[in-house]
């Protein structure tokens, strides 16, 4: 680090260090460099430009320091080390020379200590200097701009003293001498310490119990919390076949990743589907901080719920938001607030459920004053942009569909929460059921019912299985298969437990629902009204308007909202947003005031307000719709699209033949149900047809390709919920595509079940691309019914293990159409190689198998087996590729021997990459024999394989008989300089 060359070599690490903290930290480094005269005043002016990104300033600083030579590099390194250690500057001299000839130089040489001395007194010193005429009102206002902290204001006052020749520097020396010596950092002040203690107590109380999904019991979060799969989100189009899988993080690594979308931003975005565990993840984060076990780099944590923030209608300031709507300081609120403003890097703000915030994100309105009131949406949007509390960390959770491109511009890192892994499901159920045998029986049930097992990857379904374990284990009928099945089961559970009769005397018959039908319709009307008005927290007045009384509340579907606005009565909310959607769908299915024609709003992909003209003239479009205010149609038009999709899928499930007969006995008119079913059926068919029509025509000579639009999966899910084969067949009978692409679409096991249910009715073979999703082993099992219509299946980066692939291969053996599997970046080992070798031996029409290392593993299995001629021919077909990359797979000489046999038969492979595989001389000798009989290979890469001159001589003999090969890479092997020179002259195709 001392020499210039080392300084330049580590430039990227230095930039990372300089920008990883706050602007305050960067400016403190400049203070130290100024005081030591490493930087001239001209240098400093170029490095303290307001509004410049800190990354630009950091690089400019490194350029400036590098030009100053080794001494400057050493000084910068020391300054960075001191800033990281937060070491205090030397104390100021006990007295100043009142007749100092260079007061500005004195201010500069003691600048770090002077900034610290001025901290907390800068406002008074500013007033005094203005009263004495040293600075103007304009200059005072510029220094007091709201975006500056107290330390930054002190620095700007010192900057003025450097350029003014009116005695300001000498006057400041005198003022600073009279200021008291700070005894402690501001956050060690008694008021601040007491506030931090109170904040931890409040957040601990809010976070300790998990009541998100259940009002009947309070679960201790620490006893049941189970880690979800949390991955760094990759940008669409940036992931290729050779790219590594997304990095999986633990919760405590939330801020540790260096994969930034925007290094200047402060917001971490966590996206996940409804029920994936976003709120619980934040609750665990809060508890870890409050208990002192993690995230201790933050002194202050402020948690907020977006669904409750939107209820705030009066203008409020940032001070009001933090104190009145989170935690109020008992001592010195103004002093505490000033500490927050001066040390934003010690603050963490979390905003849960941005998808439930009815205001659309915009960065058009700028608000920078922390004490000036503004609307709640302006306050939140400016916090996310960094116009307020710049350098404070923010965590925002949302469903993916609610995140716009304009919001992503202000996101530092995006993480994807994908729910439970299979191990997570088991761990959660064992935590919930510690009594002997219960968890084991539940797990056996799940493993025997892949559809139910697939649903449980979302934590909300794991909770349902846990909650309804008695019904699941006792019932003799089939287990739930669809989402609607599961929610009807939880409905039964709550109705049974609210009934005075014994559980055993009930069934899920019409009497159980009919007896509480008024209650269910009241809840359904409230749920629908809430969706239509983007309201998810209900006051007593709203409950009364929906005729929801205490008897209705006793069922337990409405629970107390977590964070209550001070001074208000405790509002209620549904157990989960999906429950609100379910009850809305229940109301739409059974309510007498639901015209069937209004249901079309659930399944429209292109809503009027999504057009540019509608965004400009929303009121005109609203009038044009001619929907009576408060009507079902008006409410559906006003609801968020992602909530409409969930509600539509539930309605399709409730109107399925299995459940329609159940609901028909709860009301007089079966005709009304059939009309609604017919409307939903026609809407689904029409929406899919319009979706297929939007596919552009194929290019001449190419297969027609379709990349699914956002609503496609939900339409497929709705068809699956209806469970009608004829409807699924009609929906895809006209789909004529050769390639169906569903990459980065959040496809999990439940979506795989829906896809298989519909796609198995395709009339023509299709290449199904599911790369970069969450299919997993259970999803693979769900896809098996449609494997017969797949000519290619792409499953890159899907967390699939050997178990899933072995099941896939077993089924693929009977599928004549399937000719290609793409399996990059999964959890495959040589445990599945035997199955793959069997597949290749039995299917001679197989064209490609893409997964690094799998080729070698299969080849080794072929080499170790007694192969028939048919098997060897299959291996030849298997390598019917022009390029095969097997870097770093520990192939060794045994694998090389098998690959040599392949080279003798294969006449298509043009490039074979075997770098870093411990091939050694023995393996090279095998390859040389195969190479001598091959007439297609052009490039053979054998770098870093511990090959000596013995292996090279074998290759030279093979090259004498082969004039097709153009390059043989041998770099990084065990050749002496003399051997390299000799071999190079013997054959120029050897690249050494």
Secondary structure, DSSP 8 states (H G I E B T S, - for coil): --SHHHHHHTHHHHHHHHHHS-HHHHHHHHHHHHHTTSS-HHHHHHT--TT--HHHHHHHHHHHHHTT-HHHHHHHHHHHHHHHHT-------S---TT-TTHHHHHHHTHHHHHHHHTTTHHHHHHHHHHTTSS-HHHHHHHT-TTS-HHHHHHHHHHHHHH--SSHHHHHHHHHHHS----S-GGGSHHHHHHHHHHHHHHHHHHSEE-SS-SS--EEHHHH-----EEE---TT---TTS----EE-GGGTTT----S-TT--EEEEE--TTSSHHHHHHHHHHHHHTTSS-TT-SEEEEEEHHHHTT--S-B-HHHHHHHTT---SS-HHHHHHHHHHTGGGEEEEEE-GGG--S---SSS----TTS-B-HHHHHHHHHHTSSSTT-EEEEEE-GGG--HHHHTTEEEEEEE----HHHHHHHHHHH--STTHHHHHHHHHHH-HHHHHHTTSHHHHHHHHHTHHHHHH--S----SHHHHHHHHHHHHHHHTSSS-GGG--SSHHHHHTTHHHHHHHHHHHHHHHHTT--SB-HHHHHHTT--HHHHTTSSEEE-SS--TTS---EEESSHHHHHHHHHHHHHH-TT--GGGGGGGG-SS-GGGSHHHHH-HHHHHHHHT--TTSHHHHHHHS-HHHHHHHHHHHHHHTSHHHHHHHHTTSS-HHHHHHHHHHHHHHHHHHHHHHHHTS----TTS--EEE--TTHHHHHHHHHHHT-HHHHHHHHTT---SEEE-TTS---HHHHHHHHHHHTT-SS-EEEE--SS--HHHHHHHHGGGGGGEEEEE--SS--BHHHHHHHHHHHTT-SS--EEE--SSB--GGGHHHHHHHHHH-TT--EEE-TTHHHHHHHHHHHS---HHHHHHHHHHT--SEEE-TTS--HHHHHHHHHHHHHH-SS--EEE--SS--HHHHHHHHHHHHHT-SS--EEE--SS---HHHHHHHHHHHTT-SS--EEE-TTSS--HHHHHHHHHH-TTEE-
